Amino acid sequence: MNWERLGKEFQLIGQIAQKAGSLKPADKRVQIVQAIGDDTAILQLNSPAQLLWTADMLIEGIHFRLDLCDAYRLGWKALAVNLSDIAAMGGTPVGALLSVAMPEERTGDWWDQFMEGFLDCAKTYQTPLLGGDTNRSGQITLDVSVLGLAPSLGATQRNQAQPGDFLFVTGALGGSRAGLQRLLAHGFEQANAQDPEAVETHLKPLPRLEEGHIAAQSGVSAMMDISDGLAGDLPKLCAASGLGAVVKTDQIPIHPAVDRWLDAEQERARFALEGGEDYELLIAVSPEQADSFSSRLKAVPITKIGYFTEEPEIWLEEPDSRRLPLQGGWDHFGG
């Protein structure tokens, strides 16, 4: 298609189409017939499968500040947070739609760097960009939607945890919050110089697609990703399954960036479990499957932090066996 004959918006779309290239989905159960360039993308399913579909919106001033992030990592994150949802279902991504509203002055270098980050994430996780929309606006709004396929056993949902199931978490918690606190306190340049790992953890999350797929294929009971903090997301998993849980505070895997940020007297575990945007996976696993499941995950650490109970309460259990109710977590409408 000769995009140069069209207006500025379509020239921008043409640049995106050229940069997006011909990336194909990793899952051979689907093929792309048409990506960017028509009224819709066209996908061909080669075998029956459950479809997964998710969307996330990032709004300037609410979810990000331009003085606290670079365009490249914002582009990466815009896609990665959606891929984390696919990971939480045990699925594989098929393709993404990207819709952007932004001021005209952002259509130059800033936009090029944003798309570089977005497409690097797309290539890393084999997620073709299939289309989207662009509009002019006084501030930046990013709306990304990702289509995926569930594994052959079906998607792993939140509502199937059982009493007595062990509660596992991938990776470590609190690193994203530590990075955000540094950014808010010192600004992007200084925070990045002080603790680049913490800033990277906050601005460039790594969706646990491989781990989610292994978990689903292993037949775990339930799973979800941690976007609003363990303290905010575990209650959602428990509510969906009609259960409670006990979390052992001394078992929570804490990101090294937390210790570099907090004073020695501050509560590390509380800081870590209340922090948002870790994008790790919470996984419910039966005791009979726990050893074989955890042995299959080699690239990313996985930690047993508690168990599910028939009673609906959720408790934090201290090493001396004292229990406190779980509170906290991010609320999009309550802060």
N, C-alpha and C positions, 0 to 999 in steps of 0.2 A: 504494500500500500504506500502511495506517495503522500506522506503526512505533511510535507512542506507546502503543499497546495492549500492546506486547511488553516484555520485560525491558530492563535497562540496556544489555546488550551489543548487542541488536538496535536499540535507539534510537541507539547509536553508529554502527552500520552504516547506519541510515537517514540520519543526518547526512552520512556519507560519500557515500551514493548521491545525496543532494540536491546536495552540492558538486561531485561528479563531473560532473553534468549529462549532456548528450547528445552529448558529443564523439564524432566519427566518425573512423575511420581515413583517412589520406590516400590509401591505395592502394585504388582502386575495384574491385580483384579480390575484395574481401571486404566483407561487410556484417554489422552486429551485429543479430541477431534479439532477443536478450535479454542484458542486462548484469547488474548487481547486482539481486538480488531473487528468484532461484530457486536450485535446488540446484547448477546450473552455468550458466555463460554459454553462449550459443548463437551460433555464427558460421556464416555462409553463404558458401562459396566460389563466386564467379561464373565462375571459369575455372581450369584446372589451374595449379598453382604449387608450388614447393618451399616447405615450411614451415620456419621457423627458430624455435627454442625455447631460451631461456636462463634461467638463474636465478643469483642472487647473494644471499648471506646476510651481513648486517652485525650484529655482536655487540658489545654494550656492554662496554667494557674491553679488547676485542681490536682492533676496527676503528674505534671512536670512543670518546671520553670526553665526557660531558655538560658538563664544565667547559671543554672546548676547542672546542665548536661550539654553534651555536644550532639550535633545532628546525627552523626554516624551511629552512636549507641542508642539514641532515641529510635532510629529506624529499626535497629536490631530488636529492641525491647518491644516495639509495637507488634511485631510478629511473634516473638518468643512467648509473650504472655498468653497468646491464643494457642500456641503449640503445647503449652503446659496443660491446658484443658484437654486436648486430645490425648496427651500422655496419661492423664488421670483416668481416662476410660480404657486405657490399654491399647489405643488405636495407633494407626499410622496416618499422617497427613496426605491429602490428595492434592490440594491447591488452596490458594488464598485470594481473597478480594481485598483491595485497599482503597478506601475512600478518604479523601483529604480535603479539608477546608482551611485556607491559609491566606495571609496577606500577599499581595503581588510581589513585594520585595523579597519574599522567601523562595521565589521560583528560580533563583540563580544557584550560587555555590552552596547555600544551605540545603537546598532541595537535592542537589547532586550528592552531597554527603549523606543525607537522610536515606536516599534510595540505595546508596552503596551499602549502608548498614542493613537495610531491610533485605536486600538481595543476597548479601553474604549469609544472613541467617537462613534465607530461603534455600540457598545452595547447600549449606551445612546440613540441613534437615530434609533436603529433597522435597521442597514444597513449592511447586510452580506458582508464579503469580498469574492469575487467570483474568484479571480485570479489576474494575472498581469505578471510582468517580472522582472528579476534582471540582472544587468550587472556590470562589474568592470569599474571604471572611476577614474580620478584624483581628481574630486570633486563630491559633492553630487547633483544629480538632481532627483527630486520627481515629478512623473507624475501620477495624480489620475483622474480617470473617474468614474462618478456615473450615474447609470440608475435610472429613477424614473417613477412614474405614475401620470398623471394629475388627478385632481378631476373630478367628474362626469359631472360638468358643462363645463369642458374644461380648458386648461391652461390659466392663466391670463397673458397677454402680455403687452409690453410697449406701443403699438401703438394705444390704445383705449381710452386714456384720452380725456375728452371733455372740451371745454371752460366753465368756471364756476365751474368745479370740485374743491373740496378742496384737498389740499396736506397735507397728514399726514406722520409722521415718527415714527417708533417704537423706544423705548429705549432712549438713550442719545448719543450725538455725541462728538467726540474729545478725548475720553478716550484712544483709541488705539494710537493716535498721541502723547498724553502726555506720555504714556508708552514708546513708541519708543524714544522720545527725552531724557527721563531719561536713557534709556539703552545706547544710543549713548554718552551721557555726562559722565556717571558714570560706565558703565560696568554692567554685569548681577548681580553679587552678591550685589554690593552697591545699585543699582537701586531697586532690589527686597527687600532689607532691608528698603529703604526709603519709597517706595510706592508699596507694593505688589499688590494692587488692579489694579493700572495702568499697571503694568507689565503683570498681568494675563489677563487684557482686551486686550492687544496687542497680546500676545502669545497664548491665549486660547479662541478664539471667540466662541460665542454661536449662531449657526444658528437658525433663527426664523421660524422653520418649522411649529409649531403649529399656530403661528400668520399668516403665509402665507396661511395655509390651511383654517383658519377661514375667512380670507379676500376673498379668492377665492370663498368659499361657500356662502359668503355674496353678491357676484356679484359686487365687486368693479370694477372700469373701467380699471385700469392699475396698474402695480407694477414692481419694480425692487429692487435689493439689492444694498447697498452702499459699494462698495469695493474700489473705487477711490476717495472717499470723496463726500459729497453732491454737492460741487462746480463742481466736475468732472462728476458726474453721473446724476444729474438733467438735464443738457443739453442733455444727451443721450435720456432720457425719453421724453423730450419736442420735440426733433428732430424726434423721432419715431412717435409721435402723431401729428406733424405739429403744435405745439403750443408754447406759451411762458408761463412765470409764474412770480408771485410776491411772494417773500419770506420775511416774517416779521422777522427782525433780533432779536427782543426782544422775539419772540416765539420759537426760536431754543432751544431745550432741550440740555443743556450742561453738560457733564459728570463731576462729582465732581473732578476727577483727573486733569482736566484742570486748575481749580483754585489753586490746590496744586502745579502746575508746573509754571504757568505764574506769572509775576509781576503784581501788581495791575493796572499799567498803560497800560498793553498790551491788545489788542482787543480780548476778549474771543470768541465772535461769529465768527469772521473771522478765528481764530485758529481752532475752532470746525468744521466749514463747509469745510475748506480746507484739513482737515486730512483724510487720507485713512484708509482702513481696519476696519471700524466700523462694517460692516456686519449687519447693521440694514436694515429695509425695507422702501422704499419710496412708498406711496400708493395714487392713485388718486381715490377719492370717490365723487359721486354726492351729492349735498346738501341734497337731499331727503333721502339718505341712511346713512348719516354721523352719526346721533345719534344712530341708531340701530346697526350699524357696530362697532362703538367705544365701545359701552356697552358690546359687546361680548368678548372683549379682556380684561382679568382680570389679567393675570400673569405678563404681561409686559406693562409699561406705553406707551401710544400712544398720540401724540401731533399734533394738526393742526398748520402748520407753514406757510400756504399761500394758493394760489389758481392759477388755470391755466387760461390763456388768449388767445384770438384769435391772438393777435399780437405775433410775434416770439421772441421778446426780453425777457430776463430773468433779473429781477430786485431784488435787495436787498432793502427793504423798512425800513428805520430807524423809531424810535418812533415819530420823528417830521415830518414824511411823506416825508422826502428827499429820493430820489432813486438813487442808484448806480448800474452799471452793474455788474452782477455776473461774477467773474473770478476765476481761480485757479483750483485745483484738480490735481490728479496724472496722468501723461502720461507715459506709459511704455517705449516709445521711445524718450520722450522729457524731462523726469524728473519731 
